[in-house]
């Protein structure tokens, strides 16, 4: 990496633009602070040589004078070099500075700056403070960062593609690929249409792509130089954002699904051609598009959808642990569990489909497993006699879970469905804060010795139930997992740790395992294998304490175990190409995954 002096602030060191465009952009940026010296990072020394005329063009004296240093200033008293600053000192200084920042968003902004300027320092602090910083670099803080993306924007961080570039995507990606020293290993791609539970944030979705890749590195061991965040700008239907004078995306309504599909077809083909060994992860597309794109590309490209498949995997893993504990407490056979979902979006349907594998493991057929699920959307329980179902206006992804056994009766509320079904498990993906009311939770506790309650909506401001309320309303008998983090609670003299069904526990292992196996594609069986591997990653101490998931501080070891399970299943499904890993048992594969991880 060549560090080239020039006359601009160092804040503009991460653009994907060509150097001439890059410097022009930096100079014209309204918030640029001109300083006497700075640096621009270019991929190679040869790149500097080839662009020397461009660099020299911008090394002319600047208009704003620089105040001279007084002869009495300490820096003028000696020509001796300043003392060397060690990496350890930089790390301690960063930790101290983070403690002094008053809000999570300010910490997020500062960490983003550090990541752009010194990735090694950033991932060193993530390594040491992962449990504390994961909520800062990802959920819940990343939600606010995405909402305010254009306000806090400080320069490009990845690949921005507009619907206006549809006919030039192959050319753009090939040119981009030709300038890279390290080809991308993981692409996280979003169109910003459904960011967490916050809706359409347009180009602000880039924050999600960046955040996910931070976790790929910190938790999965992917080399940061092989990470490429991508946002596909197809407009936004959020008028507040669109009318914001600071908004940097296309100020037009979002294009329809047909035009979006044409754009995605072009992108997926071009990205796979430009980066033939990369895994492509889809993130936070709105429900209909998410399902359509997954079905359209799953058999053709090395891709998966984290909202549908990753969420399904991590919740299946937690449900495996919770169902066993609940059945031990009640004596109920595992195959007899009944699950009610509050939420009918892509994540809910994806999770329910993945959880069906639990029942099929108990010997049920696919149809019998499907009968163990009841889905509630904004209109109530999804039944064959509901008006929108009869008229054919219901979203296509919901049709799989339509109930045909309600004898014409409708159940419009969560409470009415709980009374009708008498479920053992309640899963929330509604993005509605407090949707699990006290009466519904207390009724679950009356029906079950150990009620399984998973309020999974992100961020915390959209979560259906707080951990403290879950403990109080079930007399501490709840088997709890949330999507966003909650602190441990003391209840009746016992220290209780909540489960967090965070995709962070599984998606780094899925992507890393697919990379190590050299997969041609990512099969449904590989997703299920990741869930089983995650459930098996619990230590004896974690099981004894009744935890549903491994502790986050063990994420590197957990990701290696998940990746090993993914590799093993890829071999069984015949989609792997890395012959060196074939024939190894799961323990040896786990060791190989550990060895392959990148460390700062």
FENHU-V710473 format. One record per backbone hydrogen bond with DSSP energy under -1.0 kcal/mol. CO is the residue of the C=O (numbers start at 1). NH is the residue of the N-H. E is the energy in kcal/mol with one decimal. If there is no record, write none. Layout:
# FENHU-V710473
co:CO nh:NH e:E
co:CO nh:NH e:E
This chain:
# FENHU-V710473
co:2 nh:42 e:-1.8
co:4 nh:40 e:-1.7
co:6 nh:38 e:-1.2
co:9 nh:12 e:-1.3
co:18 nh:22 e:-3.5
co:19 nh:23 e:-2.9
co:20 nh:24 e:-2.0
co:21 nh:25 e:-2.9
co:22 nh:26 e:-2.4
co:23 nh:27 e:-2.7
co:24 nh:28 e:-2.2
co:25 nh:29 e:-1.0
co:29 nh:32 e:-1.7
co:38 nh:6 e:-1.2
co:40 nh:4 e:-2.0
co:42 nh:2 e:-1.5
co:44 nh:48 e:-1.4
co:45 nh:49 e:-2.1
co:46 nh:50 e:-2.4
co:47 nh:51 e:-1.5
co:49 nh:52 e:-1.2
co:51 nh:55 e:-2.4
co:52 nh:56 e:-3.1
co:53 nh:57 e:-1.6
co:55 nh:58 e:-1.4
co:56 nh:59 e:-1.8
co:70 nh:73 e:-1.5
co:73 nh:76 e:-2.2
co:74 nh:77 e:-1.1
co:86 nh:90 e:-2.0
co:87 nh:91 e:-2.2
co:88 nh:92 e:-2.3
co:89 nh:93 e:-2.6
co:90 nh:94 e:-2.3
co:91 nh:95 e:-2.2
co:92 nh:96 e:-2.3
co:93 nh:97 e:-2.4
co:94 nh:98 e:-2.4
co:95 nh:99 e:-1.7
co:103 nh:107 e:-1.8
co:104 nh:108 e:-2.5
co:105 nh:109 e:-2.6
co:106 nh:110 e:-2.3
co:107 nh:111 e:-2.7
co:108 nh:112 e:-2.2
co:109 nh:113 e:-1.8
co:110 nh:114 e:-2.2
co:111 nh:115 e:-2.5
co:112 nh:116 e:-1.8
co:113 nh:117 e:-2.0
co:114 nh:118 e:-3.4
co:118 nh:122 e:-2.3
co:119 nh:123 e:-2.7
co:120 nh:124 e:-1.3
co:121 nh:125 e:-2.1
co:122 nh:126 e:-1.9
co:123 nh:127 e:-1.8
co:124 nh:128 e:-1.9
co:125 nh:129 e:-2.3
co:129 nh:133 e:-2.6
co:130 nh:134 e:-2.7
co:133 nh:136 e:-1.2
co:133 nh:137 e:-2.6
co:134 nh:138 e:-2.0
co:135 nh:141 e:-1.9
co:138 nh:142 e:-2.1
co:140 nh:143 e:-1.3
co:141 nh:145 e:-2.0
co:142 nh:146 e:-2.3
co:143 nh:147 e:-2.0
co:144 nh:148 e:-1.8
co:146 nh:149 e:-1.3
co:148 nh:152 e:-2.3
co:159 nh:231 e:-2.2
co:161 nh:233 e:-3.2
co:162 nh:165 e:-2.4
co:163 nh:166 e:-1.4
co:165 nh:168 e:-2.4
co:168 nh:172 e:-2.7
co:169 nh:173 e:-2.8
co:170 nh:174 e:-2.4
co:171 nh:175 e:-2.2
co:172 nh:176 e:-2.4
co:173 nh:177 e:-3.0
co:174 nh:178 e:-1.9
co:176 nh:179 e:-1.1
co:177 nh:180 e:-1.2
co:185 nh:279 e:-2.9
co:186 nh:228 e:-2.4
co:187 nh:281 e:-3.4
co:188 nh:230 e:-2.6
co:189 nh:283 e:-2.4
co:190 nh:232 e:-2.8
co:192 nh:201 e:-2.4
co:195 nh:198 e:-3.1
co:199 nh:195 e:-2.8
co:201 nh:204 e:-2.1
co:202 nh:205 e:-2.0
co:203 nh:206 e:-1.9
co:204 nh:207 e:-1.7
co:205 nh:208 e:-1.3
co:205 nh:209 e:-1.5
co:206 nh:210 e:-2.5
co:207 nh:211 e:-2.3
co:208 nh:212 e:-2.8
co:209 nh:213 e:-1.7
co:210 nh:214 e:-2.0
co:211 nh:215 e:-1.5
co:212 nh:216 e:-1.9
co:213 nh:217 e:-1.9
co:214 nh:218 e:-2.8
co:215 nh:219 e:-2.8
co:216 nh:220 e:-1.0
co:216 nh:222 e:-1.7
co:217 nh:221 e:-1.2
co:221 nh:598 e:-2.9
co:223 nh:226 e:-2.2
co:224 nh:227 e:-1.3
co:226 nh:185 e:-3.6
co:226 nh:186 e:-2.3
co:228 nh:188 e:-1.4
co:229 nh:159 e:-2.9
co:230 nh:190 e:-1.6
co:231 nh:161 e:-2.3
co:233 nh:163 e:-2.3
co:234 nh:255 e:-2.0
co:237 nh:239 e:-1.0
co:238 nh:242 e:-2.7
co:239 nh:243 e:-2.3
co:241 nh:244 e:-1.3
co:244 nh:247 e:-1.8
co:250 nh:252 e:-1.5
co:252 nh:236 e:-2.4
co:256 nh:260 e:-2.5
co:257 nh:261 e:-2.5
co:258 nh:262 e:-1.7
co:259 nh:263 e:-2.0
co:260 nh:264 e:-2.7
co:261 nh:265 e:-2.8
co:262 nh:266 e:-1.9
co:263 nh:267 e:-2.4
co:264 nh:268 e:-3.2
co:265 nh:269 e:-2.0
co:266 nh:270 e:-2.2
co:267 nh:271 e:-3.3
co:268 nh:272 e:-2.0
co:269 nh:273 e:-1.6
co:270 nh:274 e:-2.6
co:271 nh:275 e:-2.7
co:275 nh:278 e:-1.7
co:279 nh:187 e:-2.8
co:280 nh:304 e:-1.6
co:281 nh:189 e:-3.0
co:282 nh:306 e:-1.9
co:284 nh:194 e:-1.6
co:286 nh:290 e:-2.8
co:287 nh:291 e:-2.2
co:288 nh:292 e:-2.2
co:289 nh:293 e:-3.1
co:290 nh:294 e:-2.1
co:291 nh:295 e:-2.4
co:292 nh:296 e:-2.0
co:293 nh:297 e:-2.3
co:294 nh:298 e:-2.1
co:297 nh:300 e:-1.2
co:297 nh:301 e:-2.7
co:301 nh:303 e:-1.6
co:302 nh:280 e:-2.4
co:304 nh:282 e:-2.6
co:305 nh:309 e:-2.8
co:305 nh:310 e:-1.1
co:306 nh:311 e:-2.3
co:308 nh:312 e:-1.1
co:309 nh:313 e:-2.3
co:310 nh:314 e:-2.4
co:311 nh:315 e:-2.2
co:312 nh:316 e:-2.1
co:313 nh:317 e:-2.2
co:314 nh:318 e:-1.8
co:315 nh:319 e:-2.8
co:316 nh:320 e:-2.3
co:317 nh:321 e:-1.4
co:318 nh:322 e:-2.7
co:319 nh:323 e:-3.1
co:320 nh:324 e:-1.3
co:321 nh:325 e:-1.9
co:322 nh:326 e:-2.9
co:323 nh:327 e:-2.6
co:324 nh:328 e:-2.0
co:325 nh:329 e:-1.6
co:326 nh:330 e:-2.0
co:327 nh:331 e:-2.9
co:333 nh:336 e:-1.8
co:334 nh:337 e:-1.3
co:338 nh:424 e:-1.9
co:338 nh:425 e:-2.0
co:339 nh:374 e:-2.0
co:340 nh:427 e:-2.8
co:341 nh:376 e:-2.4
co:342 nh:429 e:-3.0
co:345 nh:349 e:-2.4
co:346 nh:350 e:-2.5
co:347 nh:351 e:-2.7
co:348 nh:352 e:-2.6
co:349 nh:353 e:-2.4
co:350 nh:354 e:-2.0
co:351 nh:355 e:-2.8
co:352 nh:356 e:-1.3
co:354 nh:357 e:-1.4
co:355 nh:358 e:-1.5
co:356 nh:360 e:-2.1
co:357 nh:361 e:-1.8
co:359 nh:364 e:-1.9
co:360 nh:363 e:-1.3
co:365 nh:369 e:-2.7
co:366 nh:370 e:-2.4
co:367 nh:371 e:-1.4
co:369 nh:372 e:-1.6
co:370 nh:373 e:-1.6
co:372 nh:339 e:-2.7
co:374 nh:341 e:-3.1
co:375 nh:382 e:-2.5
co:376 nh:343 e:-3.5
co:377 nh:380 e:-1.7
co:380 nh:377 e:-2.2
co:382 nh:403 e:-2.3
co:383 nh:386 e:-1.1
co:386 nh:390 e:-2.6
co:387 nh:391 e:-2.3
co:388 nh:393 e:-1.8
co:388 nh:394 e:-1.2
co:395 nh:398 e:-1.5
co:396 nh:399 e:-1.1
co:398 nh:401 e:-1.4
co:399 nh:402 e:-1.5
co:403 nh:384 e:-2.5
co:406 nh:409 e:-1.9
co:411 nh:381 e:-2.8
co:413 nh:417 e:-1.8
co:414 nh:418 e:-2.6
co:415 nh:419 e:-2.1
co:416 nh:420 e:-1.8
co:417 nh:421 e:-3.3
co:418 nh:422 e:-2.4
co:424 nh:452 e:-2.1
co:425 nh:340 e:-2.4
co:426 nh:454 e:-3.1
co:427 nh:342 e:-2.9
co:428 nh:456 e:-2.4
co:432 nh:435 e:-1.7
co:435 nh:437 e:-1.3
co:437 nh:441 e:-2.3
co:438 nh:442 e:-2.7
co:439 nh:443 e:-1.9
co:440 nh:444 e:-1.8
co:441 nh:445 e:-1.8
co:442 nh:446 e:-1.6
co:443 nh:447 e:-1.8
co:444 nh:448 e:-1.4
co:451 nh:479 e:-2.9
co:452 nh:426 e:-2.7
co:453 nh:481 e:-1.4
co:454 nh:428 e:-3.1
co:455 nh:483 e:-1.3
co:459 nh:462 e:-2.4
co:460 nh:463 e:-1.4
co:463 nh:434 e:-2.1
co:464 nh:436 e:-1.8
co:466 nh:470 e:-2.1
co:467 nh:471 e:-2.2
co:468 nh:472 e:-2.1
co:469 nh:473 e:-2.9
co:471 nh:476 e:-2.7
co:474 nh:477 e:-1.5
co:479 nh:453 e:-2.3
co:480 nh:499 e:-1.4
co:482 nh:501 e:-2.4
co:489 nh:496 e:-3.6
co:491 nh:494 e:-1.6
co:494 nh:491 e:-3.2
co:496 nh:489 e:-2.4
co:499 nh:482 e:-2.2
co:500 nh:502 e:-2.4
co:502 nh:505 e:-2.3
co:503 nh:506 e:-2.3
co:503 nh:507 e:-2.8
co:506 nh:510 e:-2.1
co:507 nh:511 e:-2.5
co:508 nh:512 e:-2.6
co:509 nh:513 e:-2.4
co:510 nh:514 e:-2.2
co:511 nh:515 e:-2.0
co:512 nh:516 e:-2.6
co:513 nh:517 e:-2.3
co:514 nh:519 e:-2.3
co:517 nh:577 e:-2.6
co:517 nh:578 e:-2.0
co:523 nh:527 e:-1.3
co:524 nh:528 e:-2.1
co:525 nh:529 e:-2.3
co:526 nh:530 e:-1.5
co:527 nh:531 e:-1.3
co:528 nh:532 e:-2.2
co:529 nh:533 e:-2.5
co:530 nh:534 e:-2.1
co:531 nh:535 e:-2.3
co:532 nh:536 e:-1.7
co:534 nh:537 e:-1.1
co:539 nh:543 e:-2.4
co:540 nh:544 e:-2.4
co:541 nh:545 e:-1.5
co:542 nh:547 e:-2.4
co:543 nh:546 e:-1.6
co:551 nh:554 e:-1.8
co:552 nh:555 e:-1.9
co:554 nh:558 e:-2.5
co:555 nh:559 e:-3.1
co:556 nh:560 e:-1.9
co:557 nh:561 e:-1.9
co:558 nh:562 e:-2.6
co:559 nh:563 e:-2.9
co:560 nh:564 e:-2.1
co:561 nh:565 e:-1.9
co:562 nh:566 e:-2.2
co:563 nh:567 e:-2.6
co:564 nh:568 e:-2.5
co:565 nh:569 e:-2.0
co:566 nh:570 e:-2.3
co:567 nh:571 e:-2.2
co:568 nh:572 e:-1.9
co:569 nh:573 e:-2.4
co:570 nh:575 e:-2.2
co:575 nh:520 e:-2.6
co:577 nh:579 e:-1.2
co:578 nh:581 e:-1.2
co:579 nh:582 e:-1.1
co:581 nh:584 e:-1.2
co:585 nh:589 e:-2.6
co:586 nh:590 e:-2.1
co:587 nh:591 e:-1.9
co:588 nh:592 e:-2.2
co:589 nh:593 e:-2.3
co:590 nh:594 e:-2.2
co:591 nh:595 e:-2.1
co:592 nh:596 e:-1.6
